[in-house]
Amino acid sequence: MVEYPSERWKDYALLDSGHGLKLERFGSYVLARPEPKALWDPSMSEKEWNSLSHVRFRPGAGFGKAGKEDSGTWEKLKAMPDQWQVTYPGEGFELRMRLGLTAFKHVGIFPEQAPNWEWIASRTRSMQNPKVLNLFAYTGGASLAAKSAGADVTHLDSVRQVVTWARENMENSGMDGIRWIVEDAMKFVRREVKRGHLYDGIILDPPAYGHGPDGEKWRLDELLFEMLRGVSSILDPDHGWMVLNLYSNGYSAALGETVVREAFGLSGNKRRYTMQSGELALDDRYGKSLPLSIFVRLEL
């Protein structure tokens, strides 16, 4: 299963991709930045890319090394602000997200995540007063999707500046009441297990590498299974749902399903559940499909 953002999203477009790069339009501005999964030739010439681009990302010396794979600087080719907004018109909700040119290639939004936002909003809307936990929550697209559908949302990220950014997105979107936590995700989950707290929905979007606010180390390969075991203890066993998103190269949807099934003790178990998995991708305007992450969605 491959899912793409809805065509009704007019504030975003993947214009072209290739040679390890992607050319994207966010609102009125066009950005060229690295994308290792774009293994093919671009459809437009370099001259056309340069004529369209407002800014391009220049990788730094550490680019491609573990923990530094996204470091670099932006080179402006045309006048544009360092910060601007885009609107996402969801099914029954609307998000207004502030974007910015960070030193880590990112701009504050991952457009391919739109199908997950829609799924989260849909599942949340069907529940009565649901509690939703968003781990590794970044600038809050998934948190806002859940909040828009009536959830009591806890948003957790280890970077204070990113949590502040997410709060700004909440306010821009006309919402309030999200619980903000700056903490190491693994520490928080372990504590919630001890407290016996339960959530109706849990969202995880863990990086390959990361650090907690007190220097705690996160390595996906080493800690993902333990994290999911903890999540299995704090997700409501009768009607809970979970969304797992993974960007790391080498991870497949089949691997994602297996690690979730084993962590939740579902293999060989007669317990009823539904699970779907697949890829989240973007189509450029020349029809090239750029897969960027895999997802697993579990409903108990």
FENFEN-V807409 format. One record per backbone hydrogen bond with DSSP energy under -0.5 kcal/mol. CO is the residue of the C=O (numbers start at 0). NH is the residue of the N-H. If there is no record, write none. Layout:
co:CO nh:NH
co:CO nh:NH
This chain:
co:0 nh:278
co:2 nh:280
co:5 nh:8
co:7 nh:9
co:8 nh:11
co:10 nh:26
co:12 nh:14
co:12 nh:24
co:13 nh:284
co:15 nh:22
co:17 nh:20
co:19 nh:34
co:20 nh:17
co:21 nh:23
co:21 nh:32
co:22 nh:14
co:22 nh:15
co:23 nh:25
co:23 nh:30
co:24 nh:12
co:24 nh:26
co:25 nh:28
co:28 nh:25
co:29 nh:53
co:29 nh:54
co:30 nh:23
co:30 nh:32
co:31 nh:56
co:32 nh:21
co:34 nh:37
co:36 nh:38
co:37 nh:19
co:39 nh:18
co:44 nh:48
co:45 nh:49
co:46 nh:50
co:47 nh:51
co:48 nh:52
co:53 nh:76
co:53 nh:77
co:54 nh:31
co:55 nh:74
co:56 nh:58
co:57 nh:72
co:59 nh:62
co:61 nh:64
co:64 nh:67
co:64 nh:68
co:67 nh:70
co:70 nh:59
co:72 nh:57
co:73 nh:75
co:74 nh:55
co:81 nh:100
co:83 nh:98
co:85 nh:96
co:86 nh:88
co:87 nh:89
co:87 nh:94
co:89 nh:91
co:92 nh:89
co:94 nh:87
co:94 nh:96
co:96 nh:85
co:98 nh:83
co:99 nh:101
co:101 nh:104
co:102 nh:71
co:105 nh:101
co:106 nh:99
co:108 nh:110
co:109 nh:112
co:110 nh:113
co:111 nh:114
co:112 nh:115
co:112 nh:116
co:113 nh:117
co:114 nh:118
co:115 nh:119
co:116 nh:120
co:117 nh:121
co:118 nh:122
co:119 nh:123
co:120 nh:124
co:121 nh:125
co:123 nh:126
co:126 nh:128
co:129 nh:131
co:129 nh:151
co:130 nh:199
co:130 nh:200
co:131 nh:153
co:132 nh:134
co:132 nh:202
co:133 nh:155
co:134 nh:204
co:136 nh:139
co:139 nh:143
co:140 nh:144
co:141 nh:145
co:142 nh:146
co:143 nh:147
co:144 nh:148
co:145 nh:148
co:145 nh:150
co:146 nh:149
co:150 nh:152
co:151 nh:131
co:152 nh:154
co:152 nh:178
co:153 nh:133
co:153 nh:155
co:154 nh:180
co:155 nh:136
co:156 nh:182
co:157 nh:159
co:158 nh:162
co:159 nh:163
co:160 nh:164
co:161 nh:165
co:162 nh:166
co:163 nh:167
co:164 nh:168
co:165 nh:169
co:166 nh:170
co:167 nh:171
co:168 nh:172
co:169 nh:174
co:170 nh:173
co:177 nh:179
co:178 nh:154
co:180 nh:156
co:180 nh:182
co:183 nh:187
co:184 nh:188
co:185 nh:189
co:186 nh:190
co:187 nh:191
co:188 nh:192
co:189 nh:193
co:190 nh:194
co:191 nh:195
co:191 nh:196
co:192 nh:195
co:198 nh:235
co:199 nh:240
co:200 nh:132
co:201 nh:242
co:202 nh:134
co:203 nh:244
co:205 nh:246
co:207 nh:219
co:209 nh:217
co:211 nh:214
co:215 nh:211
co:217 nh:209
co:218 nh:221
co:218 nh:222
co:219 nh:223
co:222 nh:226
co:223 nh:227
co:224 nh:228
co:225 nh:229
co:226 nh:230
co:227 nh:231
co:228 nh:232
co:229 nh:232
co:229 nh:233
co:230 nh:233
co:230 nh:234
co:233 nh:198
co:235 nh:239
co:239 nh:299
co:240 nh:201
co:241 nh:297
co:242 nh:203
co:243 nh:295
co:245 nh:293
co:247 nh:250
co:251 nh:255
co:252 nh:256
co:253 nh:257
co:254 nh:258
co:255 nh:259
co:256 nh:260
co:257 nh:261
co:258 nh:262
co:259 nh:263
co:260 nh:265
co:260 nh:266
co:261 nh:264
co:265 nh:268
co:273 nh:298
co:275 nh:296
co:277 nh:294
co:278 nh:2
co:279 nh:291
co:279 nh:292
co:281 nh:289
co:282 nh:13
co:283 nh:286
co:287 nh:283
co:287 nh:289
co:288 nh:290
co:289 nh:281
co:292 nh:279
co:293 nh:245
co:294 nh:277
co:295 nh:243
co:296 nh:275
co:297 nh:241
co:298 nh:273
